[in-house]
């Protein structure tokens, strides 16, 4: 099917598995789409989390943080490692079942 190469890349990225095209089914495709969607959503939210401050935060820190969070949101698309690890942990069983067609 069209896009199966991307599905294989997504599965490899999140779960570390090397899938062959004949191992793909609709459940695996749907799961890959769901995990990627959630990872991108989590990453957008993590972009807004303030980074640690070395001293007591003041008005200038708030302004600096606002600018930095906008900058992070407009940088290249990426997925935070914590989002990747969390989703791998949350979806591991569903992924194994999807591979079996269950």
C-alpha positions, 0 to 999 in steps of 0.5 A, spaced: 500 500 500 502 507 498 505 509 505 507 503 507 514 505 507 513 511 512 509 506 517 515 501 517 519 507 519 514 510 524 514 503 527 522 502 527 522 509 530 518 508 536 518 500 537 525 498 534 522 493 530 524 491 523 518 490 519 517 487 512 512 489 508 508 483 508 508 483 516 503 490 515 496 490 516 491 495 518 491 494 525 499 496 525 498 502 520 492 505 524 497 504 531 502 507 527 498 513 525 495 514 532 502 513 536 505 519 531 499 523 532 500 523 539 507 524 539 507 530 535 501 533 540 505 531 546 511 535 543 507 541 542 505 541 549 512 540 551 515 546 547 510 550 552 513 547 559 518 552 562 525 550 562 529 550 569 531 557 572 537 558 575 534 564 580 528 566 582 524 568 576 521 575 575 518 579 569 524 578 565 524 571 565 517 570 564 518 574 557 524 570 556 520 564 557 515 566 552 520 568 546 523 561 547 517 557 547 515 560 541 522 559 538 521 552 540 514 551 537 517 554 530 523 550 530 524 544 525 519 538 527 522 533 532 519 529 537 522 529 544 525 523 547 520 523 553 514 523 548 517 517 544 519 513 550 512 514 554 508 512 548 513 506 546 511 504 553 504 505 553 503 502 546 507 496 546 502 491 548 497 494 543 503 494 538 504 486 539 497 485 538 496 489 532 502 485 529 498 479 530 492 481 527 488 481 534 
